[in-house]
Amino acid sequence: MRKNRNYYIRKTHRYLGVTMGIQFLLWTIGGLYFSWNNIDNVHGDHLRKSVAFLQPDLQVVSPSLAIQSLRSEKAIDSIHSVHLIRVLDKPVYQIQYFKGHSGEGLHHHVHFALADATTGALRKPLTQQEAVAIAQEQIIHNAKMGRVEYVERVGKHSEYRGRPLPAYAVTFDEPACTIYVATETGTYQTIRHNQWRAFDFLWMLHTMDYEGRDDFGNIALRAFSIFGLFTVCSGFLLFLVSATWFKKKIAN
C-alpha cells in the first residue's frame, strides 16, 4: 500500500514539475531581466534630454475664451480639465472634454481640443512637421532621423497601446528608438526602444496575460498559481514519505 502511495506521489510530482517547470523558468528569466535592468533606462530616460518650459512673463487669455471657442464648434457635454501646455515654445490650452448623447451612459471617452492661449482661438491638431519637431526636442543631441508614420489605430500587442490616437510615430536610426506624439493632445507621449520591447515581452510571459499584458486576474495565471502550489506541496509530501525517519515511524 505504501509502495503504491509513494509511486503515485512521485508520478504526480514529476508531471506537475514538467508542466510547471517551463513557466517557472520563464518567471525566473523575466525576474532576472527586471532586476538587472535600470527601470529608467527601460523607460528610455537615457535617450531623452531636458525640454524647456514656458517663460513666466507670457501673456495668455482666460481659458473661458478657449472654452467658448470650443462650444461654438463642438457639442460639449461637460469639461474634464483645461491645461496650459507648451507646444514648440508657444502657450496652448489643452482642453479635455466629454461629448455625446444621453444614451451613452457614463463618460468613458475623453476628447481633446487645442486652443491658442494668447487668443483663445481653436487650433488644428499637430501637423507632421510639428510632431517631428516635438520628437526632436525630446531626443538626445545628434540623433539621426529615420521614418515618420501616422498611427490611427493599434492592436492589443502594440507598443503604443492604451494611449491617445491618432499619433505620429517618429523613428530614429541612431539611437534606435521611436517617439510617439499625439496629434490631438499636442504632447509627447512615450519613447520605445529594444530594451523596453524585451521588457514588455518578458512582462507578458510573467503575467501570462497574452492580450493586454497587465491583467493579473487572468485564468492562465490563476490556474498556474494553483498548479504551482500543488507542485510545491507534492514535493514536500514526497520528501516526507521518502525520509528514513518517517518510514521507521510508520513501521513502528
LINJO-V117474 format. One record per residue. N is the residue number from 1. RES is the residue in one letter. SS is DSSP state (@ for helix, = for strand, . for the rest). D_CENTER is the distance of its C-alpha to the mean C-alpha in Angstrom with 1 decimal. Layout:
BEGIN
<<N/RES/SS/D_CENTER> <N/RES/SS/D_CENTER>>
END
This chain:
BEGIN
<<1/M/./54.6> <2/R/@/52.7> <3/K/@/52.4> <4/N/@/50.7> <5/R/@/48.4> <6/N/@/47.3> <7/Y/@/46.9> <8/Y/@/44.6> <9/I/@/42.5> <10/R/@/42.2> <11/K/@/41.3> <12/T/@/38.7> <13/H/@/37.1> <14/R/@/37.3> <15/Y/@/35.5> <16/L/@/32.9> <17/G/@/32.4> <18/V/@/32.0> <19/T/@/29.6> <20/M/@/27.4> <21/G/@/28.0> <22/I/@/25.6> <23/Q/@/22.7> <24/F/@/23.9> <25/L/@/23.9> <26/L/@/20.3> <27/W/@/19.3> <28/T/@/21.5> <29/I/@/20.3> <30/G/@/16.7> <31/G/@/17.9> <32/L/@/20.0> <33/Y/@/17.3> <34/F/@/15.1> <35/S/@/18.3> <36/W/@/19.8> <37/N/./17.1> <38/N/./16.7> <39/I/@/13.2> <40/D/@/14.1> <41/N/@/14.9> <42/V/@/11.7> <43/H/./10.1> <44/G/./13.1> <45/D/@/15.2> <46/H/@/18.2> <47/L/@/18.1> <48/R/=/18.2> <49/K/./21.3> <50/S/./22.3> <51/V/./22.6> <52/A/./25.7> <53/F/./25.8> <54/L/./28.3> <55/Q/./31.9> <56/P/./33.5> <57/D/./36.5> <58/L/./34.7> <59/Q/./36.4> <60/V/./34.4> <61/V/./35.6> <62/S/./34.8> <63/P/@/31.5> <64/S/@/33.8> <65/L/@/35.1> <66/A/@/31.7> <67/I/@/31.2> <68/Q/@/34.7> <69/S/@/33.9> <70/L/@/30.9> <71/R/@/33.1> <72/S/./35.7> <73/E/./33.4> <74/K/./30.9> <75/A/./31.5> <76/I/./29.6> <77/D/./29.3> <78/S/=/27.9> <79/I/=/26.2> <80/H/=/23.0> <81/S/=/23.1> <82/V/=/24.5> <83/H/=/23.1> <84/L/=/25.1> <85/I/=/23.0> <86/R/=/24.2> <87/V/=/24.1> <88/L/./26.0> <89/D/./28.4> <90/K/=/29.1> <91/P/=/28.5> <92/V/=/26.7> <93/Y/=/26.1> <94/Q/=/22.7> <95/I/=/23.6> <96/Q/=/21.3> <97/Y/=/23.4> <98/F/=/24.0> <99/K/./26.4> <100/G/./27.8> <101/H/./30.7> <102/S/@/31.8> <103/G/@/31.0> <104/E/@/27.2> <105/G/./27.0> <106/L/./24.4> <107/H/./22.3> <108/H/./19.0> <109/H/./18.3> <110/V/./18.6> <111/H/=/20.4> <112/F/=/20.7> <113/A/=/23.9> <114/L/=/25.0> <115/A/=/28.5> <116/D/=/30.6> <117/A/./31.0> <118/T/./34.5> <119/T/./35.8> <120/G/./33.6> <121/A/./33.6> <122/L/=/30.6> <123/R/=/29.2> <124/K/./27.5> <125/P/./23.8> <126/L/./23.2> <127/T/./25.1> <128/Q/@/24.1> <129/Q/@/26.2> <130/E/@/24.6> <131/A/@/21.1> <132/V/@/22.3> <133/A/@/24.1> <134/I/@/21.1> <135/A/@/19.2> <136/Q/@/22.3> <137/E/@/22.4> <138/Q/@/19.1> <139/I/=/19.9> <140/I/./22.5> <141/H/./26.1> <142/N/./27.8> <143/A/./24.6> <144/K/=/25.8> <145/M/=/24.6> <146/G/=/23.8> <147/R/=/23.0> <148/V/=/21.5> <149/E/=/20.0> <150/Y/=/19.7> <151/V/=/16.8> <152/E/./17.8> <153/R/./15.8> <154/V/./13.1> <155/G/./13.0> <156/K/./10.9> <157/H/./10.3> <158/S/./9.6> <159/E/./7.6> <160/Y/./7.5> <161/R/./6.9> <162/G/./7.0> <163/R/./8.5> <164/P/./12.3> <165/L/./14.6> <166/P/./16.9> <167/A/=/15.8> <168/Y/=/17.4> <169/A/=/15.9> <170/V/=/18.2> <171/T/=/18.6> <172/F/=/20.7> <173/D/=/22.9> <174/E/=/23.6> <175/P/./21.3> <176/A/./19.4> <177/C/=/16.1> <178/T/=/14.7> <179/I/=/14.1> <180/Y/=/13.0> <181/V/=/15.3> <182/A/=/15.4> <183/T/./19.1> <184/E/./19.7> <185/T/./18.0> <186/G/./19.6> <187/T/=/17.0> <188/Y/=/14.8> <189/Q/=/11.1> <190/T/=/9.5> <191/I/=/11.0> <192/R/=/10.5> <193/H/./13.2> <194/N/@/14.6> <195/Q/@/13.9> <196/W/@/10.1> <197/R/@/10.8> <198/A/@/13.1> <199/F/@/10.9> <200/D/@/8.3> <201/F/@/11.6> <202/L/@/13.2> <203/W/@/10.5> <204/M/@/11.1> <205/L/@/14.8> <206/H/@/14.6> <207/T/@/13.3> <208/M/./15.3> <209/D/./13.0> <210/Y/./13.7> <211/E/./12.4> <212/G/./9.0> <213/R/./8.2> <214/D/./8.2> <215/D/./11.8> <216/F/./14.1> <217/G/./17.0> <218/N/./17.3> <219/I/@/20.9> <220/A/@/20.5> <221/L/@/19.2> <222/R/@/21.9> <223/A/@/24.5> <224/F/@/23.9> <225/S/@/23.9> <226/I/@/27.3> <227/F/@/28.5> <228/G/@/27.6> <229/L/@/29.6> <230/F/@/32.5> <231/T/@/32.3> <232/V/@/32.7> <233/C/@/35.4> <234/S/@/37.3> <235/G/@/37.3> <236/F/@/38.8> <237/L/@/41.3> <238/L/@/42.2> <239/F/@/42.8> <240/L/@/45.0> <241/V/@/47.1> <242/S/@/47.6> <243/A/./48.7> <244/T/@/52.5> <245/W/@/53.0> <246/F/@/51.5> <247/K/@/53.7> <248/K/@/56.7> <249/K/@/55.9> <250/I/@/55.6> <251/A/@/58.8> <252/N/./60.6>>
END
